[in-house]
Amino acid sequence: MDAFGPLNITADALAEEAAKFQRKLEAGIGTLRGMDEVHFGVTAREEVWRDGKTVLYRYRGERAPTAHVPLLIAYALVNRPYMVDLQSDRSLVKGLLERGQDVYIIDWGYPDRSDKFLTLEDYIQRFIGGAIDHLRKAHGVPSVNLLGICQGGVFSLCYSALNPGKVRNLITMVTPVDFHTADNMLSNWNREIDVDLLVDTLGNIPADMMNLTYLMLKPWRLFAQKYVGMVDILDDRKAMEDFLRMEKWIFDSPDQAGEAFREFNTQFFQRNGFVKGGVRVGDEDVHLGMVEMPVLNIYAEQDHLVPPDASRVLKDLAGTDDYTELSFKGGHIGIYVSGRAQKEVPQTIHDWLAKRSR
């Protein structure tokens, strides 16, 4: 049959595509009916410390750690930290454990109305600080290794600047430092928000509102394209489990404690405090020049949430003479879960720490 239109598509081709789509949907019904609930977090862990809803977990690998200094992971508040241990073949934690690291993670929990007045000082000095003090005492070491991811990296920079003697080595991963780069759409949006009115009206910031904001950064890709593409894997149970596990993580988001949200958005998104100065945690000023310990800064080249320029500026602001960068070819999520990440990121972190363990 003759082709029509500028794309040279034939009616027969359209009919075959429609039939293929129908077969995929029919197969998908059987696939979905036979699936159990997807689970996350493949690595055994145990609670070792708690302050309110915030819990410190220690991961247990298949062999005892060889590193003498523990590694603490501080994740962002907006999503659940199990992204770093999503599944057996996509786990930053598993990769670090296999290389001998002694890995801990802070789980912030799910804030409720009783947590509305938690501040940045609570999250940074009380929770991160409390976890680090516990590790220092438990391991008999003066300082620990700290890995801060995204917003958790901002918290880690603040903590390290205020408590430099307690952080031996600092790793920042997809961490924003300059919040006013031209390609940072999220920051441009935040600068137009009346944060005081928002927090005073809502108290805590609802998770659904936060999720919608992040999805709207790439509306076609995140609202439509990925679900159209899902049809291609409907007859593949393993692929569907991976897809649903990621969906579960995306929408398993805690509300944001109102006062901490107010302080973070005002000081960083709106005032760009790391670059322009003026960051305060409680009664203390934060200066990145006090970050004098070795720093490994890992950023993603295709990151739409933390553009590379937003992260790379740390080199010019930190006070350390031992600064290293890893440029990862991927996006904000791919840096944890892609096949490339499983090979590159844990090994880079381990090698970097090993050189500074003596």
N, C-alpha and C positions, 0 to 999 in steps of 0.2 A: 504494500500500500504506500502511496506517495506520502512523503514527509510534509509537515506543515509547521509554520512558525520559524522564527530565527534560530531556535535551538535544534532544528532538524529532528523533531520528535514525531513519531508515527502513531497512529491510532492503535496499531497492534502492540507497540511498545508500552503505551499507556495501559492497555488492557492487561498485559502481562505483569506490569508493576502493581496494578490493583489486585490481581490474583495473588501475587506474592505477598502483598501486605495482608490479605485476608488469611493466607495460610499461616503467617507469623502470629496473627492474633489468635487463631484457633489453637496453635501450639502453645501460646503463652498461657491460655486458660489452664491447660494441664500442668504446665510448669508451676504456676502460682499456687494451684491447689495442692501440689505436692510439697511445697516449701514450708519449713518451720520458721519460727521467728528468728531473724538474724541477730547475732550477738557480736559484741565488740570486746576488745581487750583480751589478748590471747596469753599474756604473760602473768604468771602467778604473782600476787603482791600481798603485802600485809600492812595493816595500819600500825604506825609506830609513834604517832603524836597527833594531838588534836587540840584545836582552839575553836570552840563554837562549831560552826558548820565546816570550817576549814580543816582538812585532814592531810597529813603527810603519810604517803605510802612508800614502802621499800619494795622494789621489784626483785623477784627471785629467778635467776637464770638456771640453766642446766648445770652450770659449774660455778664454783665459788669465785668471787671477783678477785682479781689480782691487783687492782688499783687500791692504793692505801688512802687516797683522798676521795670522799664521796662526791658524786655529781648530782646536784639538785636541779630539776626542771621546773620552771615557773611558766605556766601557760597564760593565755589571755583570759579575761573574764567572760567574754561574749560567747564562747563556745566551750564545750566540754573537752578536757585534756586528753581523752582517750584517742584523739587523732594520732598521737605519737605511738600508739600501740593498737592500731585499728584491726589488723588481722595478721595471721602468721607470716604471710609473704609481703606484708606492708607494715613494718614495725620498726621505727627508729629505736625504740627501747630494746627490742630483741637484738638488733645489730650492735648496739653498744654493750649489752650484756655478753654477747658472744666474743667480744674483744676484751673482756675483763673489767669493764667499768662497773662500779657499784652505784646503781641508779635509783634515785628517789624522785618523787613527783608530788607537787602540791595540788590537791583537788579543792577548789574554792567552794564547792557545793552549790546549792540553789538558794540565793537570798530571798527572804520573804519580807513582809512589812516590818518585822522587828529589826531588820538590817538596814532600813532606809538611811540611817545616820552614820553608817560606816564611811570612813574617809580614806583618802589615799594613804594617810599615815597608818591607818589600821592594816591595809593590805600590804604595805611595804615594810614598815618597821615592826608591826605586831605579828603579822602572819608569816611573811618571808623571814623576818628577823627571828621570830620564835622557832621556825623550822630549822634555820641555820644554827641557832644556838643549841638546839637539841642535837643536831648532827655533830657539831664541834665537841660536845660533851660525850656523846655516845662513841665517837671514833677517837677521841683523845687527840684532836688536831686543832690548831689555832684558826684554820680557815678552810673553806670548802670550795669546790668548783661549782660555778653557777651557770646554767643554761637558760636564758630567757627567750621566749618565743612570742613574736608579735607584741601585743600590749604587755605581755609578761616580760619582754625584753626591755620595754620602757621602765617597768617597775624595777627590773634587775639593774639597769643603769643608775636609777635613783638610789637604790640600796647600796650599790657598790661605791657610789660617790660619797654617801653619808657614812659608810662603814667599810672603808678600804682595807682595814686589817683583817676582816672576816671573810674576804673573797680572795682566794688564791689565784684563780683564772676565771675570766668572764667570757662566755660565748653568747653572742646575740644572733638571733635567727629571724629573718624577715621582720626586722625591728625598725619602726619609723623613728627617725631622729629629727630631720627637717620636715615638718608637717605642711610646709607651704610651697612645695615644688609645683610647677605648673601642671604636671600630669596627674596630680593627686585629686581625683574627682571627689572622693569621700571627704577630704579636708575642705574642699571648696563648698560642698554642701553644708558641712558642720559650721562653717564660719557665718552662715546666714541664719542659724538657729538661735532663737532666744532661749538659751539653756536654762536660765533662772525660771522663766515662765513654765517651761516644760517640766522641770523637776518639782517646782512648787505646786503644779497642777496634778501631776501623776504620782508623785512620791518616787517609787521605783520605776525604772523604765522597762516596759513590757518586752519580753523576748520576741514576740511576734512583730512588734514595731521595728526592732533591731534587724530581724531577719529580712523583713520587707525592704529595708534600706539597703542592705547588702545585695539582695537579689536585683534591685533596680539599677545597680551599677552596670550590670550586663543583662538587661531584660530579655533580649532575644535568646541569648545563649542559655540563661538560667531558668527562664519561664517556658520556653517552647522547644528550642533545638534539642536539648538533652532528652526530653520526653519523646520527641519524634524519633531520635536515635535509639531510644530504649526498645523500640519495636524490633530492631535488628537483632537483639539479644534475648528476646522473649522465650526462645526455645532452648536457651543455654542456661541451665540452672546455676552453675558456678558464676557466670557473668551477672545474672540477676541478683544473686546473693551479694556480690560485690557492690552492685548498683544500689540496692536497698540499704546496705550497711552505710554507705556514704550518705544517702538521703536521711537516714535515721540520725546520723551525726549532725547534719546541717540543721535539722529542725529540733534537735534536742538542746535548746539554748536556754540558759538561765536568764531570769530578769536581772537588771543591773541596779545595784544599790544606788539610790538617788544622789546622795552627797558625793560619793566617789565619782559618779558619772559627771556631776556638775564640775568638780575640780579638774577631772581629766580633760574634758572637752574645752573648758575655759583656758587652762594653762597650756595645753598642747595644740589642739586643733585650731583654736582661735588666736592665741597669743604666740604660738610657736616658741615655747619657753626654752627649749634646749638651745636653740639658735640665738634667740634674742635676749635670753636671760629672764629671770623672774620666777623660775620654778621653785615652789615651796612645798615641803612635806611636813605638815605640822608647823612647828616654829623654826624649821631649819631650811636654809637655802641650799639648793642643789646646783653644783657646778661640775660639769663633765670633766673639767681639768683635774678633778680629784680622782678620776678613774685612772689610776696609775698601774694597776695590775695588767698582765698580758690580756689582750683582747683578740678573739677570733670573731669576725663579723661575717655572717653568711646571709646572702640575699639572693632573690630569684629574679632572673632577667626579664621574665614575662609576668611579673607580679602586678596586678591591677589594684591591689589594696595598699601595698607598700612598694611604690616604684623604686627602682635601683638608686636613683639620685637621693631619695628620701633616706636611704640607709647609708650610702657611701660617705656622707658628710661626717660620719662619726670619726673617720680618720683624722679630720682637722680639728675636732672638738675634744676628743679624749686626751688625757694627760699622759698616756702610756707611751713608752718608747718601743714596746713590743706589740705591734698591731699587724694582724693578718686578715686578709679577705678571701672568701670563697664565693665566686660568682657561679650560681647554679642555673643551668639551662632548663627552666621550667617556670611554673606559676606558684602562687601562694600556697596551694594545697599540694601540688605535685612534689614540692620539696620534701614532703613527708611520705607520700604513698606511691610515687612513680617507681618503675623498675630502676631507672637511673639513680634515683635518690637512695635506694637500698644499697647500692654499690658505693656511691661516692660520699654521702654525708656522714654515716657512722664512722667510716674509715678515716675521713679527714679529721673529725673531732677526736677520735682516739689517738691518731698520730700526733696531732697538735698537743694534746694533753700529755702524752708520753714524753715528748721532748722537754716539757716543763715540770716533770714530776721529780726531778733530781734535786 
